[in-house]
Amino acid sequence: MCQLSSSAATRTRQTLQPWLNQHLQTQVNICKSLYSATLGEMLALIDEAPNSKLVLVVAHNPGLEYLLRYLQNPSNAPWRYCLATPVRA
C-alpha cells in the first residue's frame, strides 16, 4: 500500500493529482501542518505509516529540503537505504 501525505495548499494538491489518476488505491492524508512542517514533524508523519511500502510527501520548503537532506545521509538510520529525490512540477 502507498501512503501519500500532502499539504492542504492548492498547488500541492494540483501537483499530486496526476499521481492519483494513475494510482487509484493510494491512501491520501491531507495535512494542514505540512505547509510549515519541520524536519521532526515530517519524520513523525512518515513514522505513522509503518505498514506502507511507499510513503510520498508533497510539501513545501524549507521543511521538505531538510527532510530530503536528512534521508539522503547514510548515517541517519533507519533511513540508510532510502533514496529521496526532489521532483519539480
N, CA, C and O atoms as a GROMACS GRO file, in nm:
protein
  356
    1MET      N    1   0.084  -0.118   0.000
    1MET     CA    2   0.000   0.000   0.000
    1MET      C    3   0.089   0.124   0.000
    1MET      O    4   0.198   0.124   0.056
    2CYS      N    5   0.041   0.228  -0.063
    2CYS     CA    6   0.111   0.356  -0.069
    2CYS      C    7   0.040   0.457   0.020
    2CYS      O    8  -0.083   0.469   0.016
    3GLN      N    9   0.118   0.529   0.099
    3GLN     CA   10   0.064   0.636   0.183
    3GLN      C   11   0.114   0.768   0.126
    3GLN      O   12   0.234   0.787   0.113
    4LEU      N   13   0.024   0.857   0.092
    4LEU     CA   14   0.061   0.988   0.039
    4LEU      C   15   0.012   1.095   0.135
    4LEU      O   16  -0.107   1.103   0.165
    5SER      N   17   0.104   1.176   0.184
    5SER     CA   18   0.070   1.288   0.270
    5SER      C   19   0.098   1.416   0.195
    5SER      O   20   0.206   1.434   0.138
    6SER      N   21   0.000   1.505   0.195
    6SER     CA   22   0.012   1.629   0.119
    6SER      C   23  -0.030   1.748   0.203
    6SER      O   24  -0.119   1.739   0.288
    7SER      N   25   0.036   1.857   0.177
    7SER     CA   26  -0.008   1.984   0.232
    7SER      C   27  -0.148   2.013   0.178
    7SER      O   28  -0.186   1.965   0.071
    8ALA      N   29  -0.224   2.092   0.252
    8ALA     CA   30  -0.359   2.128   0.208
    8ALA      C   31  -0.358   2.239   0.102
    8ALA      O   32  -0.463   2.274   0.049
    9ALA      N   33  -0.241   2.294   0.072
    9ALA     CA   34  -0.231   2.403  -0.025
    9ALA      C   35  -0.280   2.358  -0.163
    9ALA      O   36  -0.257   2.244  -0.203
   10THR      N   37  -0.345   2.447  -0.233
   10THR     CA   38  -0.399   2.416  -0.366
   10THR      C   39  -0.290   2.366  -0.460
   10THR      O   40  -0.312   2.269  -0.532
   11ARG      N   41  -0.175   2.430  -0.461
   11ARG     CA   42  -0.068   2.392  -0.555
   11ARG      C   43  -0.018   2.251  -0.529
   11ARG      O   44   0.010   2.178  -0.625
   12THR      N   45  -0.006   2.209  -0.404
   12THR     CA   46   0.041   2.072  -0.379
   12THR      C   47  -0.064   1.970  -0.422
   12THR      O   48  -0.029   1.864  -0.473
   13ARG      N   49  -0.189   2.001  -0.402
   13ARG     CA   50  -0.294   1.909  -0.446
   13ARG      C   51  -0.297   1.899  -0.598
   13ARG      O   52  -0.326   1.793  -0.652
   14GLN      N   53  -0.268   2.009  -0.668
   14GLN     CA   54  -0.258   2.005  -0.814
   14GLN      C   55  -0.139   1.920  -0.857
   14GLN      O   56  -0.147   1.846  -0.955
   15THR      N   57  -0.029   1.929  -0.785
   15THR     CA   58   0.092   1.853  -0.816
   15THR      C   59   0.068   1.703  -0.802
   15THR      O   60   0.118   1.625  -0.884
   16LEU      N   61  -0.005   1.661  -0.701
   16LEU     CA   62  -0.024   1.519  -0.679
   16LEU      C   63  -0.137   1.458  -0.762
   16LEU      O   64  -0.147   1.335  -0.768
   17GLN      N   65  -0.220   1.537  -0.824
   17GLN     CA   66  -0.334   1.484  -0.898
   17GLN      C   67  -0.295   1.385  -1.009
   17GLN      O   68  -0.361   1.282  -1.021
   18PRO      N   69  -0.192   1.411  -1.090
   18PRO     CA   70  -0.153   1.311  -1.192
   18PRO      C   71  -0.117   1.176  -1.129
   18PRO      O   72  -0.149   1.071  -1.186
   19TRP      N   73  -0.050   1.177  -1.014
   19TRP     CA   74  -0.018   1.051  -0.945
   19TRP      C   75  -0.146   0.978  -0.907
   19TRP      O   76  -0.159   0.858  -0.930
   20LEU      N   77  -0.240   1.052  -0.848
   20LEU     CA   78  -0.365   0.991  -0.804
   20LEU      C   79  -0.445   0.934  -0.920
   20LEU      O   80  -0.512   0.832  -0.906
   21ASN      N   81  -0.439   0.999  -1.036
   21ASN     CA   82  -0.509   0.950  -1.154
   21ASN      C   83  -0.457   0.814  -1.199
   21ASN      O   84  -0.531   0.734  -1.256
   22GLN      N   85  -0.330   0.788  -1.174
   22GLN     CA   86  -0.267   0.663  -1.215
   22GLN      C   87  -0.263   0.557  -1.104
   22GLN      O   88  -0.248   0.438  -1.132
   23HIS      N   89  -0.276   0.599  -0.980
   23HIS     CA   90  -0.265   0.509  -0.865
   23HIS      C   91  -0.389   0.524  -0.778
   23HIS      O   92  -0.386   0.591  -0.674
   24LEU      N   93  -0.496   0.463  -0.822
   24LEU     CA   94  -0.627   0.485  -0.761
   24LEU      C   95  -0.638   0.433  -0.618
   24LEU      O   96  -0.725   0.478  -0.543
   25GLN      N   97  -0.553   0.340  -0.577
   25GLN     CA   98  -0.562   0.284  -0.443
   25GLN      C   99  -0.473   0.357  -0.342
   25GLN      O  100  -0.454   0.308  -0.231
   26THR      N  101  -0.420   0.469  -0.380
   26THR     CA  102  -0.334   0.546  -0.290
   26THR      C  103  -0.416   0.607  -0.178
   26THR      O  104  -0.518   0.672  -0.201
   27GLN      N  105  -0.370   0.584  -0.056
   27GLN     CA  106  -0.433   0.645   0.060
   27GLN      C  107  -0.377   0.786   0.076
   27GLN      O  108  -0.256   0.803   0.086
   28VAL      N  109  -0.464   0.887   0.078
   28VAL     CA  110  -0.421   1.026   0.085
   28VAL      C  111  -0.454   1.085   0.221
   28VAL      O  112  -0.565   1.072   0.271
   29ASN      N  113  -0.354   1.150   0.278
   29ASN     CA  114  -0.368   1.218   0.406
   29ASN      C  115  -0.338   1.367   0.382
   29ASN      O  116  -0.222   1.403   0.362
   30ILE      N  117  -0.440   1.451   0.385
   30ILE     CA  118  -0.419   1.595   0.368
   30ILE      C  119  -0.388   1.655   0.504
   30ILE      O  120  -0.467   1.644   0.598
   31CYS      N  121  -0.271   1.717   0.514
   31CYS     CA  122  -0.223   1.770   0.643
   31CYS      C  123  -0.197   1.920   0.633
   31CYS      O  124  -0.105   1.964   0.564
   32LYS      N  125  -0.277   1.997   0.700
   32LYS     CA  126  -0.253   2.142   0.704
   32LYS      C  127  -0.116   2.175   0.762
   32LYS      O  128  -0.054   2.273   0.723
   33SER      N  129  -0.070   2.092   0.855
   33SER     CA  130   0.058   2.117   0.921
   33SER      C  131   0.178   2.104   0.828
   33SER      O  132   0.285   2.154   0.862
   34LEU      N  133   0.164   2.038   0.713
   34LEU     CA  134   0.276   2.023   0.621
   34LEU      C  135   0.317   2.153   0.555
   34LEU      O  136   0.426   2.162   0.499
   35TYR      N  137   0.232   2.254   0.560
   35TYR     CA  138   0.265   2.380   0.495
   35TYR      C  139   0.392   2.441   0.555
   35TYR      O  140   0.474   2.497   0.483
   36SER      N  141   0.407   2.430   0.685
   36SER     CA  142   0.526   2.486   0.752
   36SER      C  143   0.592   2.382   0.843
   36SER      O  144   0.650   2.418   0.946
   37ALA      N  145   0.585   2.255   0.805
   37ALA     CA  146   0.636   2.148   0.889
   37ALA      C  147   0.787   2.151   0.903
   37ALA      O  148   0.860   2.185   0.810
   38THR      N  149   0.833   2.115   1.022
   38THR     CA  150   0.976   2.100   1.049
   38THR      C  151   1.020   1.959   1.010
   38THR      O  152   0.937   1.873   0.980
   39LEU      N  153   1.149   1.937   1.012
   39LEU     CA  154   1.203   1.804   0.984
   39LEU      C  155   1.142   1.702   1.080
   39LEU      O  156   1.099   1.595   1.038
   40GLY      N  157   1.139   1.733   1.208
   40GLY     CA  158   1.085   1.641   1.306
   40GLY      C  159   0.939   1.607   1.282
   40GLY      O  160   0.897   1.493   1.300
   41GLU      N  161   0.861   1.706   1.242
   41GLU     CA  162   0.719   1.682   1.214
   41GLU      C  163   0.702   1.593   1.091
   41GLU      O  164   0.612   1.508   1.088
   42MET      N  165   0.787   1.612   0.990
   42MET     CA  166   0.778   1.528   0.870
   42MET      C  167   0.820   1.385   0.901
   42MET      O  168   0.757   1.291   0.852
   43LEU      N  169   0.925   1.368   0.980
   43LEU     CA  170   0.967   1.233   1.018
   43LEU      C  171   0.858   1.163   1.100
   43LEU      O  172   0.835   1.044   1.081
   44ALA      N  173   0.793   1.236   1.189
   44ALA     CA  174   0.684   1.179   1.268
   44ALA      C  175   0.570   1.134   1.177
   44ALA      O  176   0.509   1.030   1.200
   45LEU      N  177   0.541   1.212   1.075
   45LEU     CA  178   0.436   1.178   0.980
   45LEU      C  179   0.471   1.049   0.906
   45LEU      O  180   0.385   0.963   0.886
   46ILE      N  181   0.596   1.036   0.864
   46ILE     CA  182   0.641   0.915   0.796
   46ILE      C  183   0.633   0.795   0.890
   46ILE      O  184   0.595   0.686   0.847
   47ASP      N  185   0.668   0.813   1.015
   47ASP     CA  186   0.663   0.705   1.114
   47ASP      C  187   0.521   0.654   1.136
   47ASP      O  188   0.503   0.542   1.183
   48GLU      N  189   0.422   0.734   1.104
   48GLU     CA  190   0.283   0.693   1.121
   48GLU      C  191   0.236   0.596   1.013
   48GLU      O  192   0.121   0.550   1.017
   49ALA      N  193   0.321   0.564   0.918
   49ALA     CA  194   0.283   0.473   0.808
   49ALA      C  195   0.375   0.351   0.804
   49ALA      O  196   0.437   0.325   0.701
   50PRO      N  197   0.386   0.276   0.915
   50PRO     CA  198   0.482   0.166   0.920
   50PRO      C  199   0.450   0.049   0.828
   50PRO      O  200   0.539  -0.029   0.794
   51ASN      N  201   0.326   0.034   0.787
   51ASN     CA  202   0.287  -0.078   0.702
   51ASN      C  203   0.285  -0.045   0.554
   51ASN      O  204   0.252  -0.131   0.472
   52SER      N  205   0.320   0.076   0.519
   52SER     CA  206   0.321   0.118   0.379
   52SER      C  207   0.452   0.080   0.312
   52SER      O  208   0.559   0.096   0.372
   53LYS      N  209   0.444   0.031   0.190
   53LYS     CA  210   0.565   0.000   0.114
   53LYS      C  211   0.626   0.126   0.054
   53LYS      O  212   0.746   0.130   0.026
   54LEU      N  213   0.543   0.228   0.034
   54LEU     CA  214   0.587   0.353  -0.025
   54LEU      C  215   0.518   0.468   0.047
   54LEU      O  216   0.396   0.468   0.064
   55VAL      N  217   0.598   0.565   0.090
   55VAL     CA  218   0.543   0.685   0.156
   55VAL      C  219   0.585   0.805   0.073
   55VAL      O  220   0.704   0.828   0.051
   56LEU      N  221   0.488   0.882   0.027
   56LEU     CA  222   0.514   1.003  -0.050
   56LEU      C  223   0.473   1.124   0.032
   56LEU      O  224   0.369   1.122   0.099
   57VAL      N  225   0.555   1.228   0.027
   57VAL     CA  226   0.525   1.352   0.099
   57VAL      C  227   0.530   1.465  -0.003
   57VAL      O  228   0.632   1.487  -0.068
   58VAL      N  229   0.419   1.538  -0.015
   58VAL     CA  230   0.412   1.654  -0.104
   58VAL      C  231   0.396   1.774  -0.012
   58VAL      O  232   0.291   1.795   0.049
   59ALA      N  233   0.503   1.854  -0.003
   59ALA     CA  234   0.504   1.962   0.096
   59ALA      C  235   0.583   2.081   0.043
   59ALA      O  236   0.594   2.101  -0.078
   60HIS      N  237   0.637   2.160   0.134
   60HIS     CA  238   0.699   2.289   0.100
   60HIS      C  239   0.838   2.302   0.162
   60HIS      O  240   0.872   2.234   0.258
   61ASN      N  241   0.915   2.393   0.104
   61ASN     CA  242   1.044   2.430   0.163
   61ASN      C  243   1.021   2.534   0.270
   61ASN      O  244   0.924   2.609   0.264
   62PRO      N  245   1.109   2.541   0.368
   62PRO     CA  246   1.236   2.470   0.376
   62PRO      C  247   1.226   2.330   0.436
   62PRO      O  248   1.321   2.253   0.428
   63GLY      N  249   1.111   2.295   0.495
   63GLY     CA  250   1.097   2.166   0.561
   63GLY      C  251   1.123   2.047   0.471
   63GLY      O  252   1.188   1.951   0.512
   64LEU      N  253   1.073   2.052   0.347
   64LEU     CA  254   1.092   1.941   0.256
   64LEU      C  255   1.238   1.924   0.218
   64LEU      O  256   1.287   1.812   0.206
   65GLU      N  257   1.307   2.034   0.201
   65GLU     CA  258   1.452   2.026   0.171
   65GLU      C  259   1.528   1.965   0.288
   65GLU      O  260   1.618   1.884   0.266
   66TYR      N  261   1.494   2.003   0.410
   66TYR     CA  262   1.558   1.944   0.528
   66TYR      C  263   1.533   1.793   0.533
   66TYR      O  264   1.623   1.716   0.566
   67LEU      N  265   1.410   1.752   0.502
   67LEU     CA  266   1.377   1.610   0.501
   67LEU      C  267   1.459   1.536   0.396
   67LEU      O  268   1.514   1.429   0.425
   68LEU      N  269   1.469   1.590   0.275
   68LEU     CA  270   1.546   1.525   0.170
   68LEU      C  271   1.693   1.512   0.208
   68LEU      O  272   1.753   1.407   0.187
   69ARG      N  273   1.750   1.616   0.264
   69ARG     CA  274   1.891   1.609   0.306
   69ARG      C  275   1.910   1.504   0.415
   69ARG      O  276   2.009   1.431   0.414
   70TYR      N  277   1.816   1.498   0.507
   70TYR     CA  278   1.824   1.401   0.616
   70TYR      C  279   1.817   1.258   0.560
   70TYR      O  280   1.898   1.173   0.597
   71LEU      N  281   1.723   1.233   0.471
   71LEU     CA  282   1.705   1.099   0.418
   71LEU      C  283   1.820   1.056   0.327
   71LEU      O  284   1.848   0.936   0.316
   72GLN      N  285   1.887   1.151   0.264
   72GLN     CA  286   1.998   1.117   0.175
   72GLN      C  287   2.128   1.091   0.251
   72GLN      O  288   2.224   1.041   0.193
   73ASN      N  289   2.132   1.122   0.379
   73ASN     CA  290   2.252   1.099   0.460
   73ASN      C  291   2.254   0.956   0.511
   73ASN      O  292   2.168   0.919   0.590
   74PRO      N  293   2.350   0.873   0.466
   74PRO     CA  294   2.352   0.731   0.504
   74PRO      C  295   2.367   0.707   0.654
   74PRO      O  296   2.335   0.598   0.702
   75SER      N  297   2.413   0.803   0.729
   75SER     CA  298   2.433   0.783   0.873
   75SER      C  299   2.303   0.799   0.952
   75SER      O  300   2.302   0.775   1.073
   76ASN      N  301   2.195   0.838   0.888
   76ASN     CA  302   2.068   0.859   0.956
   76ASN      C  303   1.982   0.733   0.953
   76ASN      O  304   1.878   0.730   0.887
   77ALA      N  305   2.026   0.630   1.026
   77ALA     CA  306   1.945   0.508   1.036
   77ALA      C  307   1.814   0.545   1.102
   77ALA      O  308   1.815   0.633   1.189
   78PRO      N  309   1.701   0.485   1.068
   78PRO     CA  310   1.682   0.368   0.982
   78PRO      C  311   1.663   0.402   0.835
   78PRO      O  312   1.619   0.317   0.758
   79TRP      N  313   1.695   0.522   0.796
   79TRP     CA  314   1.674   0.564   0.657
   79TRP      C  315   1.792   0.530   0.567
   79TRP      O  316   1.802   0.583   0.456
   80ARG      N  317   1.881   0.444   0.613
   80ARG     CA  318   2.005   0.414   0.544
   80ARG      C  319   1.986   0.376   0.398
   80ARG      O  320   2.072   0.408   0.316
   81TYR      N  321   1.878   0.309   0.364
   81TYR     CA  322   1.859   0.262   0.227
   81TYR      C  323   1.758   0.344   0.149
   81TYR      O  324   1.710   0.301   0.044
   82CYS      N  325   1.725   0.457   0.199
   82CYS     CA  326   1.623   0.541   0.136
   82CYS      C  327   1.685   0.627   0.026
   82CYS      O  328   1.794   0.682   0.041
   83LEU      N  329   1.614   0.637  -0.084
   83LEU     CA  330   1.653   0.729  -0.190
   83LEU      C  331   1.547   0.838  -0.196
   83LEU      O  332   1.430   0.809  -0.219
   84ALA      N  333   1.586   0.958  -0.175
   84ALA     CA  334   1.492   1.070  -0.178
   84ALA      C  335   1.530   1.160  -0.295
   84ALA      O  336   1.645   1.200  -0.310
   85THR      N  337   1.432   1.192  -0.377
   85THR     CA  338   1.456   1.272  -0.495
   85THR      C  339   1.354   1.384  -0.505
   85THR      O  340   1.233   1.359  -0.504
   86PRO      N  341   1.400   1.508  -0.516
   86PRO     CA  342   1.304   1.617  -0.536
   86PRO      C  343   1.245   1.611  -0.676
   86PRO      O  344   1.314   1.576  -0.772
   87VAL      N  345   1.120   1.644  -0.688
   87VAL     CA  346   1.052   1.645  -0.817
   87VAL      C  347   1.003   1.786  -0.844
   87VAL      O  348   0.938   1.847  -0.758
   88ARG      N  349   1.034   1.838  -0.958
   88ARG     CA  350   0.987   1.972  -0.994
   88ARG      C  351   0.866   1.959  -1.086
   88ARG      O  352   0.869   1.887  -1.186
   89ALA      N  353   0.760   2.029  -1.050
   89ALA     CA  354   0.638   2.020  -1.132
   89ALA      C  355   0.637   2.132  -1.234
   89ALA      O  356   0.543   2.143  -1.312
   0.00000   0.00000   0.00000
